[in-house]
Amino acid sequence: MQPQRDLFPDELTEALVASYRVHSRTCNLGHAPLPSRDAVAAIVEDLLEVVFPGFCRRQNLTSNNIRYHVGDLLDDLRNRLAEQIGRVQPPAGDVESHRIRSVEQAQGLLERLPALREVLEADVTAAFEGDPAAHSCQEVIFCYPGLHAVAIFRLAHELLNLGVSIIPRMMTEFAHGRTGIDLHPGASIGPGFFIDHGTGVVVGETCVIGNQVKLYQGVTLGALSFPRDAEGNIIRGRKRHPTLENDVVVYANATILGGDTVVGHHSVIGSSVWLTQSVVPHTVVTLEKPSLRMRGAPRADGDEFAMNYQI
């Protein structure tokens, strides 16, 4: 068998360009520029600077300089965010109306920030009051990946509600990459939401989560199945993910699936539970206690010591 000949640079270029023609959905040729991941990440960082002043990049903020600092950031954010929105949405009508719409959506997000800060205050308080290891709200803001992911989710969710596509998902995927917490911007989540530890948490697009809900690491709120049409295509737009009512606690590695699954208020879902049916309020759902087998070192007579017991 003859060894495969390496392609020379010109031949390799031609092969790649030919693949672009065949697999056109993975190319963006001859179209307007798409949003920039780096630009969106920088916008997220500046939005966090606005909602948590003094905790991010700029220190030594006072009542005397805060107005100038925030005003300068907001003015710059509006222009940069409008530019990225304009890139993701195809023009509807003339170019000028498209530009105005992008600016309105960017301005709309900024106008929601005061109310959003009130919700984030409840999230920070829930984390501080729900975790005895937290010594202050400042520690929560500085150190807790759950709060970081939730803050970015709330910004992205507001932008999605303004009719902006793709960019909200880019924002939550930026948080996902940093924290390991995957919160779809389409989910509806009430105030006082606390994700303890956080890594591996997944919250699907059509989840509805009430107030004062607490999740631990590894929790999945996912879809049970994906309905398809007669041609085998996934039917979109249906509720696929569960509803958690107020004051629900879900412990580590639990999986709750299905759009019709409702966890009633003040319920507790134990670790590693697999739940695909609704439960009434004030329900505790746990697995049966497993039986452990412990094997020790051989005794003097050569027999092994073994014991079975329930946890």
LINTA-V845853 format. One record per backbone hydrogen bond with DSSP energy under -1.0 kcal/mol. CO is the residue of the C=O (numbers start at 1). NH is the residue of the N-H. If there is no record, write none. Layout:
co/nh
CO/NH
CO/NH
This chain:
co/nh
8/12
9/13
10/14
11/15
12/16
13/17
14/18
15/19
16/20
17/21
18/22
19/23
23/26
24/27
36/40
37/41
38/42
39/43
40/44
41/45
42/46
43/47
44/48
45/49
46/50
47/51
48/52
52/55
62/66
65/69
66/70
67/71
68/72
69/73
70/74
71/75
72/76
73/77
74/78
75/79
76/80
77/81
78/82
79/83
80/84
81/85
82/86
83/87
84/88
85/89
94/98
95/99
96/100
97/101
98/102
99/103
100/104
101/105
102/106
103/107
104/108
105/109
106/110
107/111
110/113
112/116
113/117
114/118
115/119
116/120
117/121
118/122
119/123
120/124
121/125
122/126
123/127
124/128
125/129
126/130
131/134
136/140
137/141
138/142
139/143
140/144
144/148
145/149
146/150
147/151
148/152
149/153
150/154
151/155
152/156
153/157
154/158
155/159
156/160
157/161
159/164
160/163
165/167
166/170
167/171
168/172
169/173
170/174
171/175
172/176
173/177
174/178
175/179
176/180
180/200
182/203
184/187
188/209
191/212
194/215
196/198
198/201
199/218
201/182
202/221
203/184
204/207
207/188
208/244
209/190
211/247
213/194
214/250
215/196
216/219
217/253
219/202
220/256
221/204
222/258
227/235
229/232
233/229
242/208
243/263
244/210
246/266
248/214
249/269
250/216
251/254
252/272
254/220
255/275
256/222
258/261
261/243
262/279
263/245
264/267
265/282
267/249
268/285
269/251
270/273
273/255
275/257
279/264
283/268
285/270
290/311
292/309
294/307
299/302
303/299
305/296
307/294
309/292
